[in-house]
């Protein structure tokens, strides 16, 4: 297995546990993160090695990443595992999967590359690289079926693990927050590369909101010690910043969004988490300008946030690159907390998304993996 960042680590860990519940003796190894290791995965390389953001950063790390991929390919061709599972990280995994499939090793790719959003021509290469796609979203299977690529819709594991009836009061009690205080959750991202572009924007947004809502509290969940240090350094750049009522959390992103009145979320899996905890939010994202120009030219959809993509329309405001200013974001968040009718409509839409994605994902994915193996290749648990 190869998983490249936090979301892939979570997906893979659930799959590992589901397979272990069915199979008497099984070993997992490759590239993975701490959740996978907790489920019994042997990480030859840490997932964070692949967690680069955008084309510019990928180019800077190309030599190291290419070396890791070649070393892993050599190991896998020697070992000939029963199945290789690439979890997301398509730019890394599809090259590897194509080599393995040509060598006769069964290959599954878990999480469809976003061919519906950009670079749709990749579907031919995907067909050459995999024996089956495990799709997270309900509109994806038809795309692969038209191309003759075996596909299984498994839903999204977050929809299984997050309760449908999110209780804001319970989450506030968990985080020791006042029951009636106005709370904003501000998520600048989970990677250092994202913090470089988002930390100052998040702080400037909090400053503007603080002027409009002097009694508000701001929660900033950060995934790692490194990103927390980067954010603290950004806060320390001026006395005005350090006086803002910002509470930095170590993790707890879901809880912070569920406890908040409105959230600022960067694009990616966090936008889906916000929808599943029924948190009204806006989406903002900045990246290196070169990466932005390249992605903008290749994009097909007018949306980047998953709630909007799944709804096929704008239900959540998006502010990207030059439009991602503290003024725009603070205005949108402030308007959101003051409009209870809009917040109610958003929560109803988010509940519909939750229902659609709740498919007992890990068990469906495990069934798909084991069905690819020949009879006698594994023994069921007694």
N, C-alpha and C positions, 0 to 999 in steps of 0.2 A: 504494500500500500504506500501511496505517496499523498500526503496532505500538506498544503502550503501555508496556511495561516489559521487564525483562531476559529473561523467558521468551519473550515474543512476538518480541523482537529475535533470539533464537536460532532459533526456528522459521522466521521470515521469511528469515534469512540462508541457511539450508539450502535453502529453496525457491528463492530467487534463484539460487543456484549451480546447482541442478538444472535450472532453466529455461535458464540460460545454456549449459549443456552441450548443449541440444537446439536452441536457436534462434540463428540467425545474427546477428540484430540486434535488440536489445531494450533498453528503458530502464525503470528503476524509480525512482519518486520518491514523496514524501509525508511521512509521519512515521515515523521509525525511529531505531534506536540504532547504536552503534559497530560491532557485528557486521554489520549490514546495510550500513553504509557501506563496510566492508572488502570486502564482496561486490559493490560497485559501485552502491550505492543513493545517490540524491541526497536528503538529508534537508532538507526545507523547514523543519521544526520538529523539535527533539530529542524522542525518546520519553519522556524523563524528565518532560516537561511534563504527560503524562497519568498518570504513576505516583503517583496519590494513593490513599490507603488509607482506606476506610470512608466512610460518608455525611457525617460531620461535616467531614472534610477536603475532600471533594468540594464541599460547599456553600461552604467558604471560598475555593476556587479556581474556582468556577463561572463567574465573569465572564471570566477569562482563558481557560479551556478552551472556553467557548462562542464566544469571539472567534476562537480558532484554528480551530475546526470550521467556522464560517461562512466564514472566509477560504479554507480548503481547499476547501469545497464550491464556492465561486465559481470557483476556479481549475480544478477538475475539470469543471465544467459547460462552461467555456470550452474546455478542452483535449480533452474527450471521449476519455479513454483507452480502449484495447481492453477492458480489464478492471480492475475495482477489487477488491483483496483486503484485507479487514479481518481483521487477525490478533488474535484475542482482543479485549480491551477492549470488551465488548459495549455498555456504557452510552454510550460515545463513538461506536462504529462503526455500530450498528444504525440510529440516527437518520440518519447520513450515507448509509448503504447504501440506506435506504428512498427518500431523495431521488434518489439516483443511478439506482436501478432504475426509478423513475417516469419519469426522463428518458431511458430506453432504454439506459443503460450497464450492461453485464454485471457482476454482483456475485457474489463468492465470500466466504463467511465461514469463516475457518480457525480452528478450535477451537470446538466447540459451547459456547454458554453453558450454565451449570450448571442447566438447567431440570429435571433429575432431582433436584436438591438443594433448590432454592428458586425461587420465582416461575415455576412451570410455565406459567402463563398467557401467558408471553412467546412461546410457540411460534407463535401466530397472527401476531404482529408480525414474528417471524423469517421466516415464510413470505412476508410482504409485502415483506421487505427484501432477500432473497437469491435467487440462481438456483441455488446449490448450497452445502451445508455440507460442510466437510472435518472429519470426526470423529476424535478421537484415541483414543477408548476403545471397546471392542467392544460394550458394551451400548447405545451411543447411536444407531446407525443405525435400530434398530427404532422408536424414539420418533419419528423424523422420517418414516420410511416410513408409519407410521400416520396422520400428518398430511399426507401427500402432498407432502412437501418433498424434493427431490433431495438425496441424501447419499452420500458416499464415506467408508468407513473407511480411514484411512491409517496407523493406528498412531501411536506416539510416537517422535520422532527421538532422544530420549535413549536409548531401547532399542536403537537402531542404533549409537550412538556409544560407549556404555558396554559394556565387555567383559562377557560372561556370567560368566567365571571371575575374579572380583575377588581379587587377591592382596594380602592385608594387609601382608605383609613387603615387597613391592615398593613399596607406597605409603609405608610407614614409611621405607624407604631414600630415597625421593624427597624426603620432608619432613625428612630427617635426624633421625629419631626413634629412640630405643633400641628394640631388637627386642622386649624382654620387659617394658617398662614399661606400667603400666595407663594408658590414654589415653581421655579423653572429648572428643568434639567437641561444642561448644555453639554453635548457630547462632541468633543473635537476630533475623535477618531481613536483607533486602537494601535496605530503604528507611528513610529518616530517621524517618518516622512510626512504623515498627515499632520502631526503636531506642528511641523515647521511651517505649514501653510495655514493652519486653522487656530493655533493657540491665541494669537493676538486678536483675531477676528472674534473669537468667543468672548474674550475679556472685554473688548470694546463694545460688543453687543450687551453684555451684562451691565456695563457702565451706563449705557443709554436707557436700558430698562429700569435701572435703579433710579434714574432721574424721574421716570414716569411712575414707577411703583416703589417708593422709598422703603416700604416694609417687606418687600419681596426677598426671598432667599434663593440662592443659586447653587445647584448641585452640579459638580463636574466629576463624573466617573472616569477613571483612567485605568487601563488594563495592566500596565507594567510599571515597575519602579522607574524605568528609563523615561517613559512618557510623563509620569508624575513629576519627575525632576525637571523635565523640559517645561512643563506648565508652571511649576513653581518659579522657575527662572523668569518666565514671561511675566508672571504676576509681580515679581520683585523689581521690575524695571522702573516703577514709579510709586510714590507714596499713595497717590490716588487709587492705584490698582490694589495695593495691599489692604486698603480700607474697605474694599467692596465686600459685601456679605456672601462670599463664595466659600462653599464647603467642598473640598476635594475628597473624593471617595476612591478607595482602592478597589476597583471592580464595581459590582452592584449596579451595572448600567440598566438592566431590566427593572430592578427595584426602583431606581431613581426616576425612570420614565413613568412607571406605574404610579408613583407617589406624587408626581408633579401635576400642575395645572396645564402646562404646555412645555414642549421640548424642542430643542434645536438638535437635529440629527444629521450626521454626515451620510452620504449615500452608501448603499451596500446592505449587508444583512441587518445592520442596526435599524434601518427604516422598516424592515419587516418586523423586527422585535417591537418597535414602537407601535405598529398597527396591532400586533397580537396582544399587547398589554392594554390596548384601547386608549393609547395616549395621544391626544391631539398634538400635532407637531408640524414643524416646517423643516425642509431639507435644504442644506447649504453645503457647497463643496468647492474647494480650490485645489489646484495642483500646479505643477510646473507648467509654464506657458507652452513649451514645446509639446509636452504630452497632451495638453488640452487641444492644441491646434490639430494634432494628428487624430485624436479621437473624434473631434467635432466633424471632421471631413468624412469619417467612416460611419457615423451614426445614422440609424434609420428612424428611431423613435423620438417623439418630442419629450419623453419622460426619462428620468434616470432612477427615481425612487421606486422601490418595489410595490408599495401600495398603489401608485399611479399606473405602473405597468400592468398589475393584476386587474385593475379596474378599467384599463384601456381609456382613461381620461384623467385629467388633473383633479384629484380630490385633496391633495396636499401641496401647498406652495413649494416651488423649487427655486433656489437662487444659486446659480452656478458661475464660477470664475469671476468675471468683472461685475456681474450682478450681485455677487455674494459680498455685500457691504453690511457693516454693522447697522447702518440706518435702515436698510431694507428689511433685514432680519428682525430687528427690534420692533419695527412698525408692525410686521406680520404677527409676531408673537404677542405683542400687546393687544392687537385687535382680536386675536384668537381667544385670549383669556376673558375678554370682555363680551364675547358673543356666545352665550350658552346654547343657542339654537344650532349654530354651526357645529359646535363641539358635540352636541347630541347626534347630529347627522353623521359626523365623522365616526363616532363610536359604533353606530349601527352598521356603517359600511365596513369598518374593521372587523366586526363580528362575523359578517358574511364571508370575508376573506378567510378568517380563522376556520369557519366551518368547512370551507372548500379544501383547505390544505391539511385538515386533520384526517390522516389516512393510516395511522399506526405504521409510520414510515420505516422504522428500524426493522420490524418484522417483515414488511414487504420487500425491503432491500435484501435482507438475509435470504428470503425465499428465492429471489432472482439470482443471487450469487450462487447458491447451492444448486439451483436448477441447471446452471451452466456446466457443472462438473459431471463427468460420466458416472454411471452406477458403480458402486464399490469404492469410489474415491474418498468417501468419508463415512463415518459410522455415527449414527444418531445417539444422543444421550439416552441412557437407560431410564 
